[in-house]
Amino acid sequence: MRYIVTGGAGFIGSNLAEQLVRDGHEVVIVDDLSTGRSENIKHIIDHPRVTFIEGSVTDLALLIDACGGADGIFHQAAIASVPRSVKDPLETNAVNIGGTVNVLWAAKECGVPAVVAASTSAIYGDDPVFPKHEEMRPTPLSPYAVSKLAGEYYGKVFSDLYGIRTTFLRYFNVFGPRQDPNSEYAAVIPKFITRLLDGKPPIIYGDGEQTRDFVYVLDVVRANILAMESGATGVFNIAGGRRINLNELARNLGEIMGVHTPPIYEPPRLGDVRDSLADISRARVAFGYSPRYALKEGLRETVIWFRDSGRYR
Ligand SMILES: NC(=O)c1ccc[n+]([C@@H]2O[C@H](COP(=O)([O-])OP(=O)(O)OC[C@H]3O[C@@H](n4cnc5c(N)ncnc54)[C@H](O)[C@@H]3O)[C@@H](O)[C@H]2O)c1
């Protein structure tokens, strides 16, 4: 198969592109390297079945050029940060909504039958019902969550109007190798690991009792491929299906890394949700998804990667 991976130089996209190459597919990566890094794909970029196009999903002509003859698009490109969207909602709107509509339109123009796209658990906001299931009414709390929800609605409308199969995967908190620990907006696990590696205390925003449903990146990769191959359409939660609070997470990481540095606490961040836990039964029924990695196993792999890759500084 010939697959397009937008955002394929990013954390999740590069892990996905690598697996698709390993599975024998042809892969076209479209990425503007805004938060992604060429280093993430340096081991596959010279592969005869890999093409890298440096460019933006806001560029429709570029997407239409890239999509010719493709069997499917994995759309991962986005401004993937709640705080960044709070600071600059216009940019998030242009890339996440504009880019997604472009990807869908390019699929239509090029006759690409299927788009599997990254959505987010942030769509559920602070609804007190747990676990979160896909029929719940969305209550986005940030421009980022609004942008992802709009993408889902566009996906449904493009399915209905133009017959493109669209699947939106609501990732919960993804972690694993290549996740960027350095940006101001970095996710909690790479931040904790790299601070502990530097002998510094992890920083927790809030009291640390907020919970997250973490999922290892290779489980997310498998979910994408299962969704594409199964032909399932609609919206699906992709998560570990278990939750842990940030105080426990810091303790777990300390144990795995053999360090005991207590966290320090700072004020909660605007737009962050308090708790998160997914019902993953819809994805299990539709395309056989269930996580293969236990949380501690994924954490161990991630710690090893950060230690060995020397990539965190
Ligand atoms: N990491 C998570 O926990 C998580 C959770 C929910 C949803 N998601 C979604 O998963 C997807 C991948 O996120 P990630 O964590 O790998 O983040 P990431 O920042 O590592 O990856 C995003 C990639 O998209 C690229 N990109 C950004 N704007 C672009 C543009 N205009 N044109 C082309 N490429 C562009 C970036 O350079 C980067 O390579 C995103 O859609 C994100 O919203 C991630």
Ligand as a Chemical Component Dictionary entry (heavy atoms), coordinates in Angstrom:
data_LIG
# 
_chem_comp.id                   LIG 
_chem_comp.type                 NON-POLYMER 
_chem_comp.pdbx_formal_charge   0 
_chem_comp.three_letter_code    LIG 
# 
loop_
_chem_comp_atom.comp_id 
_chem_comp_atom.atom_id 
_chem_comp_atom.alt_atom_id 
_chem_comp_atom.type_symbol 
_chem_comp_atom.charge 
_chem_comp_atom.model_Cartn_x 
_chem_comp_atom.model_Cartn_y 
_chem_comp_atom.model_Cartn_z 
_chem_comp_atom.pdbx_ordinal 
LIG N1  N1  N 0  0.923  13.074 22.249 1  
LIG C1  C1  C 0  -0.294 12.964 22.764 2  
LIG O1  O1  O 0  -0.465 12.579 23.929 3  
LIG C2  C2  C 0  -1.510 13.266 21.928 4  
LIG C3  C3  C 0  -2.766 13.165 22.542 5  
LIG C4  C4  C 0  -3.903 13.443 21.791 6  
LIG C5  C5  C 0  -3.781 13.763 20.462 7  
LIG N2  N2  N 1  -2.552 13.876 19.892 8  
LIG C6  C6  C 0  -2.492 14.223 18.471 9  
LIG O2  O2  O 0  -1.605 13.325 17.831 10 
LIG C7  C7  C 0  -0.982 13.970 16.723 11 
LIG C8  C8  C 0  0.524  13.820 16.819 12 
LIG O3  O3  O 0  0.972  14.467 18.000 13 
LIG P1  P1  P 0  2.429  14.280 18.605 14 
LIG O4  O4  O 0  2.285  14.103 20.063 15 
LIG O5  O5  O -1 3.185  13.294 17.809 16 
LIG O6  O6  O 0  3.022  15.755 18.413 17 
LIG P2  P2  P 0  4.256  16.267 17.537 18 
LIG O7  O7  O 0  4.290  17.742 17.738 19 
LIG O8  O8  O 0  5.481  15.480 17.849 20 
LIG O9  O9  O 0  3.795  15.903 16.076 21 
LIG C9  C9  C 0  3.082  16.769 15.251 22 
LIG C10 C10 C 0  3.817  16.804 13.937 23 
LIG O10 O10 O 0  3.065  17.620 13.039 24 
LIG C11 C11 C 0  3.968  18.486 12.379 25 
LIG N3  N3  N 0  3.231  19.671 11.979 26 
LIG C12 C12 C 0  2.742  20.668 12.764 27 
LIG N4  N4  N 0  2.136  21.591 12.019 28 
LIG C13 C13 C 0  2.247  21.171 10.733 29 
LIG C14 C14 C 0  1.826  21.704 9.492  30 
LIG N5  N5  N 0  1.178  22.878 9.419  31 
LIG N6  N6  N 0  2.094  20.994 8.372  32 
LIG C15 C15 C 0  2.761  19.822 8.419  33 
LIG N7  N7  N 0  3.204  19.285 9.566  34 
LIG C16 C16 C 0  2.939  19.945 10.700 35 
LIG C17 C17 C 0  5.061  18.782 13.380 36 
LIG O11 O11 O 0  6.264  19.241 12.794 37 
LIG C18 C18 C 0  5.215  17.420 14.037 38 
LIG O12 O12 O 0  6.135  16.622 13.336 39 
LIG C19 C19 C 0  -1.455 15.419 16.761 40 
LIG O13 O13 O 0  -2.534 15.554 15.862 41 
LIG C20 C20 C 0  -1.943 15.594 18.182 42 
LIG O14 O14 O 0  -2.918 16.603 18.292 43 
LIG C21 C21 C 0  -1.403 13.638 20.595 44 
# 
loop_
_chem_comp_bond.comp_id 
_chem_comp_bond.atom_id_1 
_chem_comp_bond.atom_id_2 
_chem_comp_bond.value_order 
_chem_comp_bond.pdbx_ordinal 
LIG N1  C1  SING 1  
LIG C1  O1  DOUB 2  
LIG C1  C2  SING 3  
LIG C2  C3  SING 4  
LIG C2  C21 DOUB 5  
LIG C3  C4  DOUB 6  
LIG C4  C5  SING 7  
LIG C5  N2  DOUB 8  
LIG N2  C6  SING 9  
LIG N2  C21 SING 10 
LIG C6  O2  SING 11 
LIG C6  C20 SING 12 
LIG O2  C7  SING 13 
LIG C7  C8  SING 14 
LIG C7  C19 SING 15 
LIG C8  O3  SING 16 
LIG O3  P1  SING 17 
LIG P1  O4  DOUB 18 
LIG P1  O5  SING 19 
LIG P1  O6  SING 20 
LIG O6  P2  SING 21 
LIG P2  O7  DOUB 22 
LIG P2  O8  SING 23 
LIG P2  O9  SING 24 
LIG O9  C9  SING 25 
LIG C9  C10 SING 26 
LIG C10 O10 SING 27 
LIG C10 C18 SING 28 
LIG O10 C11 SING 29 
LIG C11 N3  SING 30 
LIG C11 C17 SING 31 
LIG N3  C12 SING 32 
LIG N3  C16 SING 33 
LIG C12 N4  DOUB 34 
LIG N4  C13 SING 35 
LIG C13 C14 SING 36 
LIG C13 C16 DOUB 37 
LIG C14 N5  SING 38 
LIG C14 N6  DOUB 39 
LIG N6  C15 SING 40 
LIG C15 N7  DOUB 41 
LIG N7  C16 SING 42 
LIG C17 O11 SING 43 
LIG C17 C18 SING 44 
LIG C18 O12 SING 45 
LIG C19 O13 SING 46 
LIG C19 C20 SING 47 
LIG C20 O14 SING 48 
# 
